[in-house]
């Protein structure tokens, strides 16, 4: 919840308020430090936004309105601000997601999705996916050992039919195991929702509002100064 509200505040902040964005990036660097995440890991994971950065770099060359001269190249001012906004807001959003995933357990994230009123079937699917991903990975490892014990060697395109059969067999085994697990849960009284742990909602809300509250204050103060 805190991360979502923080990103909403960032998106609502005008791109021209560059002081606010400097403060936002400083807050994220502090959070990375507090979360004890390696800066190199955060940087590598943030490279996922490269396609959006490339798109943003093209925006100053297209548009309408006032043009500005930059190193002998005429660029559209509106395109410059739009591209800068995509890069800044996108980068902040990606880094926020990395901090969230690196410092929060999967159970807590799923609990947050429930509080945000995400449809229960989607939350249940995500819950089972996370719970049994390691089980399916172990099953795939056993199938790999079985292939190699029978003399299988990966030889490029010639091996694709066998690998395709492996994927099909894995899908069938996963489906059958899912059916068995579902029937076992029904026999134990499962009603379509995972049990929740008791928690102090007032304290959680107070903690969740600290980060977006700081971001909103920074946005308002820097907006008044600029």
N, C-alpha and C positions, 0 to 999 in steps of 0.2 A: 504494500500500500504506500509506504513512504517513497519508494523508488518511483512508482507511478505518478504520485503527486509532484515529485521533484521534476520529472520529465515534462509534466503538463505546464508547470511554471516556466521551464526553460523554453518550451515551444511558444508560450504566450508572450515571452519577452521579445521586443523588437530587435531585429538584427543590428540596427544602428547603435544600440546600447552596448558597445563593445566592452565597457567597464564591467557590466554585469556578467558577460561571458568569460572575462578573465577571472572574475570571482568564482564563477561556476566551475571552471577548470581547476582552480586552486582548491575548491572544496572536494572535487573528485580525487585529486592527488592526495589530499589529506585522508580521504576515506580509503584509498588504496593502501596507504601507509598503516592506517588503523586496522584494516582487514588482514594485514601481513601478506599481501599478494605480491609476488615478484613483478617489478615493472616490466621486465622483458616478456613475461607471460601475458600480461595485460596488453602490451603492444602487439604481440603476435596474434592474439585473438581478435584484436580490433581491426586487423587487416581485412576482415570480412566485408568492411564497408568500402573497399577500393572501387568497385563498380559505380557506386553512388558518387564517390569523389571525382571519378573521371567524367561522369555526366555533369557534375556541378562545374567542372573546369571549362566545359564547352558553353555554358550558359551566357557568359559575358560577350560571346561572339554573335549571339542572336538576340533580337528583341527590338524594342522601339524606345524613343525618347532620347534623353541627353547622352552624348558620347564623351568619353574621357580618353586622354592619350596616356598610354602606359608603355614606356620603352619603345616609342614609335609606332605602337599598335593601337588602333582605335577600338575601344571596348564600350559596350553599353553599361551605363551606370546602374540601371535597374537589374541587369543581368549579373553585375558584380555583387550587388547586395543579395540577390536571390541565391547565387552560387555560394557565397560566404555563409548564408543562413543554413543551406543544406549541409555544408561541411561541418559547421559548428554544432548545429542541433543534432545532426546524425552522429557525430563523434561522441557528444555527451550522452546520447541515448545508448550507444553501443557500450561505452565504458561503464555506464550505470548498470546495464544488463550483466556485464562481466563481473562487476563487484557483487551484484546480487547473487549470481550463480556460484561465485567463489566463496561467499561468506554465509550463505543460507542453505540449510538442508532441503532436500527435495520435499520432505514432509511439510516443512514450514511454507514452502512455495505453493504447494497444493492447498494448504489451509488458507493461504492468502487468496488463491483463486476462488475458493468457496465464499470467502467474505466479499469478494467483488461480484458475487452473484453469477459467476460463470455457470452455464448449464451443467447440472449434476452428471449427465452421461459423459460429457467431455472430461470432467475432472476424474471420473471413475476410469475412463480409458487411459488417461495420463498416469493415474496411480498404478494400474496394472502393468502398463508399459515399463515404468521405472522399476517396479518390483520384480518383474520377470525378464528384464533385459539380460541380466547376468545369467539366468537359467538358460535362455536361448543361446547366449554366447558359449556357455559350457557345452550345450548340445552340438553346436557347430564345431567346437574343438574335438569332441569325440568322433564326429563324422569325418573330420579331417584325418585323425589318427587311423580310423578304419580304412580310409582310402589309401593312405600311405602304406599300411600293413599289407595291402593287396598289390603293392607295386605301382601305385599311381604316381605319375610325375607331371607337373604342370609344364606343358609344352606349347603354350600360346593358344592359337586359334583351335588347334586339334583337341585341346582339353575342354573347350567351352561346352560341348554337349554333356559331358560328365558333371561339370560344375553346375550346369542348368538343372540336371537331375538332382543334384545335392540341394539346390535352393528349393526345388519343388518338394523334396522329401522333408526339408526343414519346415516349410510352410505347413505341410500336413501334420507333422508331429506337434508343431506349436499350436495349431488349431485344436487338435485332439486333447492336448494337455490343458488348453484353456477351457474346453468343455468340461473336463474332469474337475478342474479347480472351481468352475462356476457351480456345478452341481454340488460339490462339497460345501461351498459357501451357503448355498440355499438350504442344505440340510442342517446348517448351524444357525439359521435364522437371518441370513443376509436379506436386507430389504431394499437394496439399491444405493445405499450410501455408507461410506466408511465411518466408523465411530470416531468421535471427536474427543480430544482431551479437554478437561476443564481448564479455563484460563481466565485471567483478570482482564476483561475487555477495556476498562477505563485506562489501565496502565499501558496496554498495547497501543491504544489510540494516541495517548499522550506522547509516547516514544515515536510513533509513526509520523506525527506532525512536526517534529523538531526539524528534520532536514528540509521539507518543503516550506516550512515557516521561515527558516533562514534564507532560502532561495528567494522567496517572495519579498522579504525585507530588502535583500540586496538589489533585486530588480526595481523596486519602488525608489529606493534611495539613489541608486545610480541613474535611474531615469530622471529624477528631479534635478540631479547635478548636471546632466548633459544638456 
